[in-house]
Amino acid sequence: MAIPRKRILALTVAVWLAAAGSAAALTYELNRPLVERPFPAASAPRTPAASPPGVTDQAEPSESLVLRLPPITIAAPAVHRPLVAPIQKKPRDISAMGCAEWRDLDMGSGHVQICE
């Protein structure tokens, strides 16, 4: 079943309009002036968050917005892989190949020999 040309044209126009609208929205969003938003009031009541497991320091939350995390150490066993040169294949001897006779090239100058 073939799709009619009018449907293809309508679909193409719809895709192009969506792309143009997306480009226009992105241009508008990126060219807007920056608006500075105020921080929440410091006098607002803050509920202390539950401390993550392993954190033993239960200091009183300060008024600053600094998150202090305990230092962690990631330990993993060192893996030493030996550096081995790749095995080089020895080139085959041309006398061991079944080659045809030398012939002239179809285009240009020179000779070619086809081997199996």
N, C-alpha and C positions, 0 to 999 in steps of 0.2 A: 504494500500500500504506500503510495507516494504522498508526501506532504505537499499540500498546495502552496504555490508561491506566495500567496497573500499571507498565509500563516507564518512562513519563514520570514517574510518582510516584517510582520508585526512583532515576531519574537526578536529579531535583530534590533528594531527600533526600541523595544522595551529594555533590552540589555544595554544599549547605548544611553538611554535616558537614565537608567539606574546608575551607570558609571559616571555620567555627568553630574547627577545629583550627589553622589558620594564624593566626587572631587570638589564640588561646591561646598558641601558641608565641612569637609576637611579644611579647605581654604579659610572658611569663616572661623572655624574653631582655632586654627593656628594663628590667625591675624587678630584675634581679640586681645585687648589690653589685659595685662595681669591684674587680678583683683586680690588685694591682701585681705585675708580672712583673720579675724581676731582669734586668739587662743581662748579656750574656755576659762571662765573665772577661776582663780586660784582658791577662792573661798567655797567653791562647790564641793560637796562631800564626795570623797573618793572611797570606794570600797577596795580594800586590799585584795589583790589577786592571789589565788592559791599558788604557793611556791612549787616549782617543779621538783620531781623526786631527786634526792641527792643533795639538795641545797639545805645547808644547816644554818646559814646566817639568816636570822629572823629580825633584821633591822627594821625600824619604823620607816614607812615610806616617806620620802622627802617631798618637798614641794616642787622640786625640779623634775623635768621630764626625762631623766636619765635612767636607763635600764642597766643595772649592773649585773653581770653574769660571772660566775666563778670560772677561773681558768680551767681548761680541759687539755688533756694530752691524748693524742691519737697514737696508738702503738700498733705496729704491724711487723711481722717477721720480714727481714731483708731477703729478697730473692735475688740470687746471683745466677744469671744464666751464662753459660760459657759461650764465648764468641767463636763460632765455627764458620770458616769460610765455606761458601756454597760449593757443591761438587761441580766441577767443570766437566761438561761432556766433551769427549774427544771427537774432533771432526771426523766424519767418515772419509775414507779414502775414495777418490773419484774412480779409481780403477775397479772398485768393488761394486759400483753402481752400474745399472744398465742404462747406458747413454746412447742416444741416437747420434747420427753424424752431424757435423757442424753445418749450419745453413746461414744464408744471409738474412738480415732482418727485413721485415715487411716495410717498415718505415725507418728512414735514416740509414746510416752506414754502420757496419759492424757485423759480427757473427754471433750466433747463439747455438747452444747445444742443450737439448732437453734431456734431463736425467730422471730416472724413477727412484 
